[in-house]
Amino acid sequence: MGFVTIRDVAQEAGVSIATVSQVLHGKGRFSNKTKTLVLNTVDDLGYIPDSRAQAIRASDSKMVGLLVPDLRNRYFADLVSSVEGILYESGYNTLIGTSAESVERQDSFITNILGQRFDGLIVIPQGEKSDGLKALVKRKLPTVFVDRRVPGMDTIPYVVSDPRPGLEEAMSTLRANGHRKIAYLAHPSLKSFSLNERAEAFKALSPDFFGDGGALTLSSDGTGASLEAALDRITEFGATALIFGYSPDAISCLGIFHDRGIRIGSQMSLISFDDIDVFNLMTPRISIISQQAGHMGRRGVDMLLELIRNGVTGLGPMLSIPTIFVQRESVGKIQDSDSRT
């Protein structure tokens, strides 16, 4: 029951549509028992008045909502382009919204979707304590999480990336090129499950390639001062390679490295998550750990269309797509003899 109508409320409560309408608008004279019955039914069903004046619902609206954190982030922009294009080819129009990594904005978008006639929703979710996400579960609107999953919401299917394969290949390549000390820059302030998963994967895998003292994990909130301080610590540690868990941080740090006169590739090797166009246009080109955004978008749409056709039942399918390391000129070889021990 993705879209609850006033007729559904009336049938469930055993009253007329007019009674429901008047109670909700504070009109008419009804007993407290009737008012309580109607209001409790509205709450139980999660009814939200249709913003289009209760127009008669078609069997399919051919409209899908798509909610992403930030369209300025090239990775999310690429994912949106993939999803929107595939939905269009499948006969669906897409309403795109941004959460700006805000639970409040996310919940506002979801509330608007639930108040209109949408066939489904694709979400890059934000926050575990979201009333909007809980409402999606309650209302059983066909929904798929993409790029991130939310612990405890097992009824909503998701397609995410597995950071381990790409990280393993990246660290193996760095090791083979003579690097013995590397660093990882995380971005925990966004409270993203996938970003945290990347950092934890790095911590778990790095000892296999660089020993117990050869890897440093740092955090940044993305501000200039925070990034400057992180790079100072990386320099003190003696790292010759740096992996970014969040691509906007990588872009910001490229300017800092330039200002400090540090040459990428020869003096500091760089790798970043997210296969965005700008990394392939730079000199040197930046090595990346690709999440295969196009493939992820395709599988997410496939999942959603299946839910729309067959309905929401039980546990949702879960898919993890392996990341891929793509080596470019930003990974250089260490010539120092000590690195070959």
C-alpha positions in Angstrom: 0.0 0.0 0.0 2.4 2.7 -1.2 -0.3 5.4 -1.7 -3.1 5.5 1.0 -6.3 7.2 0.0 -9.0 8.8 2.0 -11.2 5.9 0.8 -8.8 3.4 2.5 -9.1 5.3 5.8 -12.9 5.3 5.6 -13.1 1.6 4.8 -10.6 0.7 7.6 -12.5 2.9 10.2 -15.9 1.8 9.0 -17.1 5.4 8.4 -18.0 7.4 5.3 -15.4 9.4 3.3 -17.2 12.6 4.2 -16.8 11.8 7.9 -13.0 11.3 7.5 -12.7 14.5 5.5 -14.7 16.6 8.1 -12.8 15.2 11.1 -9.5 16.0 9.4 -10.6 19.5 8.6 -12.1 20.1 12.1 -15.7 20.4 10.7 -18.9 18.7 11.6 -20.1 17.5 15.0 -18.8 14.0 15.9 -18.3 12.2 19.1 -14.9 11.9 20.7 -15.0 8.2 19.9 -15.5 8.7 16.2 -12.8 11.4 16.1 -10.4 9.2 17.9 -11.2 6.2 15.6 -10.6 8.3 12.5 -7.4 9.9 13.7 -6.0 6.6 14.9 -6.8 5.0 11.6 -5.1 7.8 9.8 -2.0 7.3 11.9 -2.0 3.5 11.6 -2.2 3.7 7.8 0.1 6.6 7.4 -2.4 8.6 5.4 -1.1 11.9 3.9 -3.6 14.0 2.0 -2.9 14.0 -1.8 -1.5 17.3 -2.8 -3.4 17.0 -6.1 -6.8 17.3 -4.5 -7.5 13.5 -4.3 -7.5 12.9 -8.0 -8.6 9.4 -9.0 -5.5 7.2 -8.9 -4.4 5.4 -12.0 -3.0 1.9 -11.6 0.5 3.2 -12.4 1.6 6.8 -12.3 4.8 6.1 -14.1 6.6 8.4 -11.7 9.6 7.5 -9.5 11.3 9.6 -6.9 15.1 9.7 -6.7 16.8 11.2 -3.6 20.5 11.8 -3.5 22.7 13.7 -1.1 24.4 16.3 -3.4 24.3 16.8 -7.1 27.5 18.8 -7.0 29.3 15.6 -6.1 30.2 14.2 -9.5 29.8 10.6 -8.3 26.2 11.2 -7.3 25.6 13.2 -10.5 26.8 10.3 -12.5 24.6 7.9 -10.5 21.6 10.1 -11.1 22.3 10.3 -14.8 22.5 6.5 -15.0 19.3 5.9 -12.9 17.2 8.6 -14.7 18.3 7.3 -18.1 17.4 3.7 -17.4 14.0 4.7 -15.8 13.2 6.8 -18.9 14.0 3.8 -21.2 11.6 1.8 -19.0 8.8 4.3 -19.4 9.1 6.1 -16.1 9.6 9.8 -15.4 11.8 10.8 -12.4 11.5 13.5 -9.7 14.9 14.2 -8.3 15.6 15.6 -4.9 18.6 16.3 -2.8 19.0 15.8 1.0 22.2 17.7 1.5 23.2 14.9 3.9 20.3 16.2 6.1 17.8 13.8 7.7 15.3 16.6 7.9 15.5 17.4 4.2 15.3 13.7 3.4 12.2 13.2 5.5 10.5 16.2 3.9 11.1 14.8 0.4 9.8 11.4 1.4 6.7 13.0 3.0 6.0 14.8 -0.2 6.4 11.6 -2.2 4.1 9.7 0.0 1.5 12.4 -0.4 1.5 12.0 -4.1 1.0 9.2 -6.6 4.5 7.7 -7.1 5.1 4.1 -8.1 8.4 3.9 -6.2 11.5 5.5 -4.8 15.2 5.1 -5.1 17.1 6.6 -2.1 20.7 7.2 -1.1 19.7 7.2 2.6 20.9 9.5 5.3 20.7 8.5 9.0 19.4 5.5 10.9 16.8 7.4 13.0 14.8 8.8 10.1 11.0 9.0 10.4 10.8 9.3 6.7 12.6 6.0 6.1 10.4 4.3 8.8 7.4 5.6 7.0 8.5 4.0 3.8 8.7 0.6 5.5 5.3 1.2 7.1 3.6 2.2 3.9 5.3 -0.5 1.8 6.0 1.9 -1.0 8.4 0.1 -3.4 11.8 1.5 -2.4 15.4 0.6 -3.1 18.5 1.9 -1.3 21.5 2.6 -3.5 25.1 3.2 -2.5 24.3 3.0 1.2 22.3 0.7 3.4 20.6 1.3 6.7 21.3 -1.3 9.5 18.0 -2.7 10.8 15.9 -1.9 7.7 16.2 -5.3 6.1 12.8 -5.1 4.4 14.1 -2.5 2.0 16.4 -4.0 -0.7 19.7 -2.3 -1.4 22.6 -2.4 -3.9 25.9 -1.2 -2.5 29.6 -1.5 -3.4 32.1 -3.7 -1.6 35.2 -1.6 -0.9 37.5 -4.5 -0.1 38.4 -5.8 -3.7 39.3 -2.3 -4.9 41.3 -1.5 -1.7 43.1 -4.8 -1.9 44.2 -4.3 -5.5 45.2 -0.7 -4.7 47.3 -1.6 -1.7 48.9 -4.5 -3.6 49.9 -2.1 -6.4 51.3 0.4 -3.9 53.3 -2.3 -2.2 54.6 -3.6 -5.6 55.7 0.0 -6.4 57.9 0.2 -3.3 55.5 2.0 -0.9 55.9 1.0 2.7 54.0 3.7 4.5 50.6 4.8 3.4 47.7 6.9 4.8 43.9 6.9 4.5 41.8 10.0 4.8 38.3 9.3 6.1 35.3 11.6 6.3 33.2 10.4 9.3 31.3 13.7 9.8 28.8 12.7 7.1 27.8 9.7 9.2 27.6 7.6 6.1 27.5 3.8 6.5 29.4 3.3 3.2 32.1 5.8 4.0 32.6 4.2 7.4 32.7 0.8 5.8 35.5 1.9 3.5 37.6 3.2 6.5 37.0 0.0 8.4 38.0 -2.1 5.4 41.3 -0.1 5.0 42.1 -0.7 8.7 41.4 -4.4 8.4 43.4 -4.9 5.1 46.4 -2.6 5.5 48.4 -4.8 8.0 48.5 -7.5 5.3 50.4 -5.2 3.0 52.2 -2.7 5.3 52.5 -4.4 8.7 51.1 -3.1 12.0 52.9 0.3 11.8 52.8 1.0 8.1 49.4 2.5 7.7 47.8 5.7 9.2 44.1 6.4 9.2 43.0 10.1 9.7 39.7 11.9 9.6 38.7 15.2 8.1 35.5 17.3 8.0 36.4 18.7 4.6 37.3 22.2 5.7 40.6 23.7 4.6 42.0 23.8 8.1 41.1 20.2 8.7 42.6 19.0 5.5 45.8 21.1 6.1 46.2 19.5 9.5 45.6 16.0 8.1 48.3 16.5 5.4 50.7 17.8 8.1 50.2 14.6 10.1 50.6 12.5 7.0 53.9 14.2 6.2 55.2 13.7 9.8 54.2 10.0 9.5 56.3 9.6 6.4 53.6 8.2 4.1 54.4 8.1 0.4 50.9 7.3 -0.7 47.4 8.6 0.3 44.0 7.0 -0.3 40.9 9.2 -0.1 37.7 7.7 1.1 35.7 10.7 -0.1 36.4 12.2 -3.6 35.6 15.9 -2.7 38.4 15.7 -0.1 40.8 14.5 -2.8 39.9 17.4 -5.1 40.5 19.9 -2.3 43.8 18.4 -1.3 45.1 18.6 -4.9 45.2 22.3 -4.5 47.0 22.1 -1.2 49.6 19.8 -2.6 50.2 22.2 -5.5 50.6 25.1 -3.0 53.1 23.1 -1.0 55.1 22.2 -4.1 54.5 18.5 -3.7 54.5 16.6 -7.0 51.7 14.0 -7.4 53.0 10.7 -8.6 56.7 11.3 -7.9 56.6 12.7 -4.4 53.2 11.5 -3.2 51.0 8.9 -4.8 47.3 9.5 -4.7 44.2 7.2 -5.0 40.6 8.2 -4.5 37.3 6.4 -4.3 34.8 7.4 -7.0 35.3 7.3 -10.8 34.6 10.9 -11.6 35.5 12.6 -14.9 37.7 15.3 -13.4 40.2 12.7 -12.1 40.8 11.4 -15.7 41.3 15.0 -17.0 44.0 16.0 -14.5 47.8 15.9 -15.0 48.8 13.5 -13.7 45.6 11.5 -14.0 44.3 10.3 -10.6 44.1 6.6 -9.8 40.7 5.6 -8.6 38.7 2.9 -6.8 35.6 2.6 -8.9 32.2 1.7 -7.4 30.8 1.0 -10.9 28.1 3.7 -10.6 26.5 2.8 -13.9 26.2 -0.9 -13.0 24.9 0.0 -9.5 22.3 2.3 -11.0 21.1 -0.4 -13.4 20.8 -3.0 -10.7 19.0 -0.6 -8.4 16.4 0.2 -11.1 16.0 -3.5 -11.9 15.2 -4.2 -8.2 12.7 -1.3 -8.1 10.8 -2.3 -11.2 10.5 -5.9 -9.8 9.0 -4.5 -6.6 6.6 -2.3 -8.6 5.5 -5.3 -10.5 5.3 -7.9 -7.7 4.8 -5.8 -4.6 6.8 -5.6 -1.3 7.0 -8.8 0.6 9.4 -10.0 3.3 13.1 -9.3 3.3 14.4 -7.3 0.4 17.2 -8.6 -1.8 20.7 -7.4 -1.0 23.4 -6.9 -3.6 27.1 -5.9 -3.1 29.0 -5.0 -6.3 32.8 -5.3 -6.1 34.9 -2.2 -6.4 37.6 -2.0 -9.1 41.0 -0.3 -8.9 42.1 1.7 -11.9 45.8 2.6 -11.9 46.8 5.9 -13.5 49.8 8.2 -13.4 49.2 9.4 -9.8 50.7 6.2 -8.5 54.4 6.4 -8.7 57.3 4.0 -8.0 59.5 4.5 -4.9 63.2 4.2 -5.9 64.7 4.3 -2.4 66.5 1.1 -1.7 64.9 0.8 1.8 61.5 0.5 0.2 62.4 -2.8 -1.4 62.9 -4.6 1.9 
